Amino acid sequence: MAIKDTLLYIGKAVTFGLIMAAVFIIITSLIPNNDASSMFFQKRGDNRFELSFSTAVRRAAPAVVNIYSLSVDRDQPLNSGSLQGLGSGVIMSEQGFILTNYHVIKKADEIVVALQDGRKFTSEVVGSDPVTDLAVLKIEGDTLPIAPINLATPAQVGDVVLAIGNPYNLGQTITQGIVSATGRNGLSSGYLDFLQTDAAINAGNSGGALIDTSGQLIGINTASYQINDEGGGHGINFAIPIKLAHSIMSKLIKNGRVIRGELGITGKPVEQVTAQILNLPNLTGIEITEVDPKGPAAKAQLQAGDIITQFEGERVPGVEMLMDRIAESTPNEQIIMTVIRQGKIHNVPVTIREKSIQETK
């Protein structure tokens, strides 16, 4: 029986090996004629196929622009000004709207945008949002290259990505890595939900494109992790997800700024002990820890210790969700907060006010 079992085991292994070999041969034979495979495999002069992301780069790179500040010598104003590299940007529409970082353009008096085809344009600032570190520029030009985007497919940890920008004003450069993490909140504010990547984002890459291997824009490069003044190089870099960036862009184009609602509270997730005291073991929500005495919450008589369980009938699972809903609310709009106070449920009407944004220096 032992010999028979051994032969059976060997036979299964050999059969599996033959099947996998056949699959590999079939896939390999399809590479030259398969559109999806041709995106990643390029034929070289010696008839070899090599892994390459050149197709993705060709799709996205023309839409990534270099952004300069035009400085003029005040002593000789008639002389032509000199260009100083600031960073990068991404052309988002045929109307000439460009997404970039706010910190790239905030100190520039006159902004020049240079395309990869050699064209240069002066641009106007449509609007900026210091909270998300985003700004929208506009140029007037014909047949502008546009970055391909897909808002329906968010990036996932492990996805291969390419960062495109103008590091150190050396000209357009491509770096490659993976998405290391998503949902990196709190790096500059609670409104952000960074993508973390190990694709190098150096000075000048800010405002450039983070794309996937098909050339789709998935983020706007924004920052690298630094310790004191030693610079980046730690393989920890960040990009603003394209869904958030696109939403902010639409608001800036419409209003010139991002209008956010504010409630005037701080809070924390409901602790298990609190839920047990209320005899609600499955309770989720936000426990108010502090109320701005001049804010809408105080006017509505919300108190520290109140537990917010619903916002306009929608269950509140965590702090981020509640703050997002408040921020997205229209100022002077009345909303209903469902709260638990001393074991009793109350529906409290609150009139949202506009949040005042303090510009960072």
C-alpha positions as CSV (number, residue, x, y, z in Angstrom):
1,M,0.0,0.0,0.0
2,A,2.9,2.4,0.8
3,I,4.4,2.0,-2.7
4,K,1.0,2.5,-4.3
5,D,0.4,5.6,-2.3
6,T,3.8,7.0,-3.2
7,L,3.2,6.4,-6.9
8,L,-0.2,8.0,-6.6
9,Y,1.4,11.1,-4.9
10,I,4.1,11.3,-7.5
11,G,1.6,10.9,-10.3
12,K,-0.5,13.8,-9.0
13,A,2.5,16.0,-8.7
14,V,3.7,15.3,-12.2
15,T,0.2,15.9,-13.6
16,F,-0.1,19.2,-11.8
17,G,3.4,20.2,-13.2
18,L,2.4,19.3,-16.7
19,I,-0.8,21.4,-16.5
20,M,1.0,24.4,-15.1
21,A,3.6,24.1,-17.9
22,A,0.9,24.0,-20.5
23,V,-0.8,27.1,-19.0
24,F,2.5,29.0,-19.0
25,I,3.1,28.1,-22.7
26,I,-0.4,29.2,-23.7
27,I,-0.1,32.5,-21.8
28,T,3.3,33.2,-23.2
29,S,2.1,32.5,-26.8
30,L,-0.7,35.0,-26.3
31,I,1.5,37.9,-25.1
32,P,2.2,39.5,-28.5
33,N,-1.5,39.5,-29.5
34,N,-3.0,40.3,-26.1
35,D,-3.8,44.0,-25.5
36,A,-3.7,43.7,-21.8
37,S,-0.4,41.9,-21.8
38,S,1.1,44.4,-24.3
39,M,0.5,47.1,-21.7
40,F,3.2,45.5,-19.5
41,F,5.4,43.6,-22.0
42,Q,7.4,45.4,-24.6
43,K,9.1,43.7,-27.5
44,R,12.8,44.5,-27.8
45,G,15.1,44.4,-30.9
46,D,16.2,40.8,-30.2
47,N,12.6,39.6,-30.1
48,R,12.5,39.4,-26.3
49,F,9.5,40.6,-24.3
50,E,10.4,42.6,-21.2
51,L,8.2,44.0,-18.4
52,S,7.6,47.7,-19.0
53,F,5.2,50.5,-17.9
54,S,6.0,52.7,-20.9
55,T,2.5,52.4,-22.2
56,A,1.1,53.8,-18.9
57,V,3.6,56.6,-18.9
58,R,2.8,57.5,-22.5
59,R,-0.9,57.8,-21.6
60,A,-0.4,60.0,-18.5
61,A,2.9,61.9,-18.8
62,P,1.9,64.4,-21.4
63,A,-0.8,65.8,-19.0
64,V,1.8,66.3,-16.2
65,V,3.1,69.9,-16.4
66,N,6.0,71.8,-14.8
67,I,5.0,74.9,-12.8
68,Y,7.3,77.9,-12.6
69,S,7.2,81.3,-10.9
70,L,8.1,84.2,-13.2
71,S,10.3,86.6,-11.3
72,V,11.2,90.0,-12.7
73,D,14.2,92.2,-11.7
74,R,12.6,95.4,-10.3
75,D,15.6,97.4,-11.1
76,Q,15.4,96.4,-14.8
77,P,11.7,95.6,-15.3
78,L,11.9,95.7,-19.1
79,N,14.3,92.8,-19.2
80,S,12.8,89.3,-19.5
81,G,12.1,87.6,-16.2
82,S,13.6,84.4,-15.0
83,L,11.7,81.2,-14.3
84,Q,12.0,79.5,-10.9
85,G,10.9,75.9,-10.7
86,L,8.1,75.4,-8.1
87,G,6.6,71.9,-8.7
88,S,4.3,70.0,-10.9
89,G,0.6,69.9,-11.9
90,V,-1.9,67.7,-13.8
91,I,-4.1,68.9,-16.7
92,M,-7.6,67.6,-15.7
93,S,-9.8,68.9,-18.6
94,E,-9.8,70.2,-22.1
95,Q,-10.9,73.6,-20.7
96,G,-7.4,73.9,-19.2
97,F,-8.0,73.3,-15.5
98,I,-4.9,72.0,-13.7
99,L,-4.7,70.4,-10.3
100,T,-1.6,71.1,-8.2
101,N,-0.6,71.6,-4.5
102,Y,-1.5,74.8,-2.7
103,H,2.0,74.9,-1.2
104,V,3.5,74.9,-4.7
105,I,1.9,78.2,-5.8
106,K,0.9,80.0,-2.7
107,K,3.9,82.5,-2.8
108,A,4.1,82.9,-6.6
109,D,3.2,86.3,-8.1
110,E,3.0,85.1,-11.7
111,I,2.7,81.4,-12.6
112,V,4.0,79.8,-15.8
113,V,2.9,76.4,-16.9
114,A,5.2,74.4,-19.2
115,L,3.9,71.4,-21.1
116,Q,6.0,68.4,-22.2
117,D,5.5,69.4,-25.9
118,G,7.4,72.6,-25.3
119,R,4.4,75.0,-25.0
120,K,4.4,77.5,-22.2
121,F,1.3,79.4,-20.8
122,T,0.8,82.0,-18.1
123,S,-2.0,80.7,-15.8
124,E,-4.5,82.2,-13.4
125,V,-5.4,80.7,-10.0
126,V,-9.0,79.6,-10.0
127,G,-9.0,78.8,-6.3
128,S,-7.1,77.1,-3.5
129,D,-7.8,75.1,-0.4
130,P,-5.0,75.1,2.3
131,V,-6.8,72.4,4.3
132,T,-6.3,69.7,1.6
133,D,-3.2,71.5,0.1
134,L,-4.8,71.7,-3.3
135,A,-5.1,74.5,-5.9
136,V,-6.6,74.8,-9.3
137,L,-5.0,76.7,-12.1
138,K,-6.3,77.5,-15.6
139,I,-4.6,78.0,-18.9
140,E,-6.0,78.8,-22.4
141,G,-4.7,76.4,-25.1
142,D,-5.9,74.0,-27.8
143,T,-5.6,70.2,-27.9
144,L,-4.4,70.0,-24.4
145,P,-3.4,66.5,-23.1
146,I,-5.7,65.3,-20.4
147,A,-4.9,62.8,-17.6
148,P,-7.1,59.7,-17.7
149,I,-8.9,59.1,-14.5
150,N,-11.3,56.4,-13.0
151,L,-13.1,57.6,-9.9
152,A,-14.9,54.4,-9.4
153,T,-11.8,52.2,-8.6
154,P,-9.9,53.3,-5.5
155,A,-6.3,52.3,-5.0
156,Q,-5.5,49.3,-2.8
157,V,-2.5,48.4,-0.8
158,G,0.0,46.5,-2.9
159,D,-1.0,48.2,-6.2
160,V,2.0,49.1,-8.4
161,V,2.1,52.9,-8.9
162,L,4.2,55.4,-10.8
163,A,4.9,59.0,-9.6
164,I,5.4,61.6,-12.4
165,G,6.8,65.1,-11.7
166,N,9.7,67.6,-12.0
167,P,12.0,66.8,-9.1
168,Y,14.6,69.5,-8.4
169,N,13.7,71.1,-11.7
170,L,15.6,68.4,-13.6
171,G,12.7,67.8,-16.0
172,Q,10.0,65.2,-16.0
173,T,11.0,62.1,-14.1
174,I,9.2,58.8,-13.4
175,T,9.6,56.8,-10.2
176,Q,8.0,53.5,-9.3
177,G,6.8,51.8,-6.2
178,I,3.6,50.4,-4.6
179,V,0.8,51.7,-2.5
180,S,2.1,51.0,1.0
181,A,-1.0,52.1,2.9
182,T,-4.3,53.9,2.5
183,G,-6.3,56.1,4.9
184,R,-3.4,57.9,6.5
185,N,-5.5,60.5,8.2
186,G,-4.2,63.3,10.3
187,L,-1.0,64.1,8.4
188,S,-2.2,67.7,8.0
189,S,-5.9,67.6,8.9
190,G,-8.8,65.3,9.5
191,Y,-10.2,66.1,6.0
192,L,-7.4,64.1,4.3
193,D,-7.2,60.4,3.6
194,F,-3.7,60.0,2.1
195,L,-2.3,57.3,0.0
196,Q,1.1,56.2,1.2
197,T,3.6,55.0,-1.4
198,D,7.3,54.1,-1.6
199,A,7.5,55.7,-5.0
200,A,10.0,58.6,-4.6
201,I,8.3,62.0,-4.3
202,N,11.1,64.6,-4.1
203,A,11.1,68.4,-4.1
204,G,9.4,69.4,-7.3
205,N,7.3,66.3,-7.6
206,S,4.6,68.0,-5.5
207,G,1.4,68.5,-7.5
208,G,2.4,65.8,-10.0
209,A,0.6,62.6,-10.9
210,L,0.4,59.3,-9.1
211,I,-0.8,56.7,-11.7
212,D,-1.5,53.0,-11.8
213,T,0.0,50.6,-14.3
214,S,-2.7,51.3,-16.9
215,G,-1.9,55.1,-16.8
216,Q,-5.0,56.1,-14.8
217,L,-4.6,59.0,-12.4
218,I,-5.1,57.7,-8.8
219,G,-3.6,60.6,-6.8
220,I,-1.9,64.0,-6.6
221,N,1.6,63.8,-5.1
222,T,1.9,66.0,-2.1
223,A,4.6,65.2,0.5
224,S,7.4,63.0,1.7
225,Y,8.2,62.0,5.3
226,Q,11.0,64.0,6.7
227,I,12.8,64.1,10.0
228,N,14.0,67.6,11.0
229,D,15.8,69.0,7.9
230,E,17.3,65.8,6.6
231,G,14.9,65.6,3.7
232,G,13.0,62.6,2.4
233,G,14.5,59.3,1.2
234,H,12.7,57.1,3.7
235,G,10.4,55.5,1.2
236,I,7.4,57.1,2.9
237,N,5.6,59.5,0.6
238,F,2.0,60.6,0.3
239,A,-0.5,61.5,-2.3
240,I,-4.1,62.9,-2.2
241,P,-6.5,60.3,-3.5
242,I,-8.0,61.3,-6.9
243,K,-11.6,61.0,-5.7
244,L,-11.0,63.6,-3.0
245,A,-8.9,65.8,-5.2
246,H,-11.5,65.7,-8.0
247,S,-14.2,66.7,-5.5
248,I,-12.2,69.6,-4.2
249,M,-11.4,70.7,-7.7
250,S,-15.1,70.8,-8.7
251,K,-15.8,73.0,-5.6
252,L,-12.9,75.4,-6.4
253,I,-14.0,75.8,-10.0
254,K,-17.6,76.5,-8.9
255,N,-17.0,78.8,-5.9
256,G,-13.3,79.7,-5.9
257,R,-13.0,78.1,-2.5
258,V,-14.2,75.1,-0.5
259,I,-17.2,75.9,1.8
260,R,-17.3,73.7,4.8
261,G,-19.8,73.3,7.6
262,E,-18.9,73.3,11.3
263,L,-20.7,72.1,14.4
264,G,-18.3,73.3,17.1
265,I,-17.6,70.0,19.0
266,T,-14.8,67.6,19.6
267,G,-15.5,63.9,20.3
268,K,-14.3,60.4,20.7
269,P,-15.7,57.0,19.9
270,V,-18.1,55.4,22.4
271,E,-16.1,53.3,24.8
272,Q,-17.3,49.8,25.8
273,V,-17.7,50.8,29.4
274,T,-20.1,53.6,28.4
275,A,-22.1,51.3,26.3
276,Q,-22.4,48.8,29.2
277,I,-23.5,51.5,31.6
278,L,-26.3,52.5,29.1
279,N,-27.1,48.8,28.7
280,L,-26.5,49.1,25.0
281,P,-23.7,46.7,24.2
282,N,-23.9,47.3,20.5
283,L,-23.9,51.1,20.8
284,T,-21.8,53.0,18.3
285,G,-21.4,56.7,18.0
286,I,-19.4,59.7,19.1
287,E,-19.2,60.9,22.7
288,I,-19.0,64.7,22.8
289,T,-15.9,65.7,24.9
290,E,-15.9,69.4,24.4
291,V,-18.4,72.1,23.0
292,D,-17.4,75.4,21.6
293,P,-19.4,77.9,23.7
294,K,-19.9,80.1,20.7
295,G,-20.6,77.4,18.2
296,P,-23.8,75.9,16.7
297,A,-23.7,72.9,19.0
298,A,-23.8,75.1,22.1
299,K,-26.7,77.1,20.7
300,A,-28.6,73.8,20.2
301,Q,-27.8,72.9,23.8
302,L,-25.7,69.9,23.0
303,Q,-23.5,69.0,26.0
304,A,-20.2,67.2,26.8
305,G,-21.2,63.6,27.5
306,D,-23.9,63.5,24.9
307,I,-23.6,60.6,22.5
308,I,-24.3,61.3,18.9
309,T,-25.7,58.1,17.3
310,Q,-27.2,59.5,14.0
311,F,-26.6,62.4,11.6
312,E,-29.7,63.1,9.5
313,G,-30.9,59.5,10.2
314,E,-27.6,58.0,9.1
315,R,-25.8,55.9,11.7
316,V,-22.5,57.4,13.0
317,P,-19.8,54.7,13.2
318,G,-16.9,56.9,13.9
319,V,-15.4,60.4,14.3
320,E,-14.1,60.7,10.7
321,M,-17.6,59.9,9.2
322,L,-19.3,62.5,11.4
323,M,-16.7,65.2,10.7
324,D,-17.0,64.5,7.0
325,R,-20.8,64.8,7.1
326,I,-20.6,68.1,9.0
327,A,-17.9,69.5,6.7
328,E,-20.0,68.6,3.6
329,S,-23.1,70.3,5.1
330,T,-24.3,73.6,3.7
331,P,-23.8,76.5,6.1
332,N,-27.1,77.8,7.6
333,E,-28.6,74.4,6.9
334,Q,-30.6,72.8,9.8
335,I,-29.8,69.2,10.4
336,I,-31.1,66.7,12.9
337,M,-28.7,65.0,15.3
338,T,-29.9,62.0,17.3
339,V,-28.2,61.9,20.7
340,I,-28.4,59.8,23.8
341,R,-28.3,61.9,27.0
342,Q,-28.6,60.2,30.4
343,G,-30.1,57.1,28.7
344,K,-32.8,58.9,26.8
345,I,-32.9,59.5,23.0
346,H,-33.3,63.1,21.7
347,N,-33.6,64.4,18.2
348,V,-31.8,67.8,18.3
349,P,-32.0,70.3,15.4
350,V,-28.7,72.1,14.8
351,T,-28.0,74.9,12.3
352,I,-24.6,74.4,10.8
353,R,-22.2,77.4,10.4
354,E,-19.4,77.9,7.9
355,K,-16.0,76.8,9.1
356,S,-13.3,79.5,9.1
357,I,-10.2,78.2,7.5
358,Q,-6.9,79.6,8.9
359,E,-4.3,79.7,6.2
360,T,-1.1,77.8,7.2
361,K,2.2,79.8,6.9
